[in-house]
Amino acid sequence: MTTRAYAKINLGLRILRKRDDGYHDIETIFHRINVFDEISFETASTISMTCNKHDLPTDDRNLCVRAAILLQKMSGIHEGVHITLKKNIPVGAGLGGGSADAATVLRTLPLRWGVRLNQQEMFNLALELGSDVPYFLQPGTAYATGKGELLDYFELDPDYWIVLVYPNIQISTSWAYQHVQVKGKKEKGKIPFISSTLKDIVLENIGEPRMLMNFLPNDFEPLILRTYEPVARVKQALYVAGAAFAQMSGSGSSVYGLFQKESHAKDAAQELAKPYHVSVTPPHFKPEM
């Protein structure tokens, strides 16, 4: 049995404040693209894993294995599984690949093991693995707040070709959060007042790229673009190639461009694929979940 774990991009990202627990309150929109890992499951007596990327851990440092262990402990069963991961989503790219993989294990294994979990139990397991893992439990686009775990799914069907470029640079999310400048107010325990949410901004302006440029921020961009020159070059290259809007995804390093013309998107992808990892998502894309 083989399933797909689709990557996401962030349409905007605001860092609202640093919390007392060391995490940050954020505001972002998660949206899936046509880049996916492939995960196969085989019956086994223990939990084990293999991966086509030899530099990735295949023990309990891997979120797929941790997800299987959590399910096994919660259900009290002793059945195992062998997981085979074909990794296509770049690592450290701001695309949520590890989280998507973990969520796919959480969605798939209960069916194989005959385990019944309600929605809240599944959410709690996902959140134990990572703040953005819960998003990948369900299809669709979601407006995310809190640490990224408070999710409001909504309909978004962008009429763009999305060209994603990974500039072959891995960026640590923890490093990015440690060094990013928090723009919100400093009052302890308070979230700064914001006139329009990112959801409002995207729904009102998705068809107006110039408005997205003015009102859809990614608060990680100033830090990453000045620290990693190749990321800045990729963003500029997308605009030169005809992107109506371009932005880094999450904490980087991937950058996506929204193209209104198919020919421009495919030409850009062909040119940028020479030095980088590139993928193209067509308009109105719906992943196979």
Buried (B, 14 or more C-beta within 10 A) or exposed (E): EEBBBBBBBBBBBBBBBBEEEEEBBBBBBBBBBBBBBBBEBEEEEEBBBEBEEEEBEBEEEBBBBBBBEBBBEBBEEEBBBBBBBBBBBBEBBBBBBBBBBBBBBBBBBBEEBEBEBEEEBBBBBBBEBBBBBBBBBBEBBBBBBBBBBBBEBEEBEBEBBBBBBBBEBEBEBEEBBEEBEBEBEEEEEEBBEEEEBBBEBBBEBBEEBEBBBEBBBBBBBEBBBEBBEBBBBBBBBBBEBBBBBBBBBBBBBBBBBBBBEEEBBBBBBEBBBEBBBBBBBEBEBEBEB
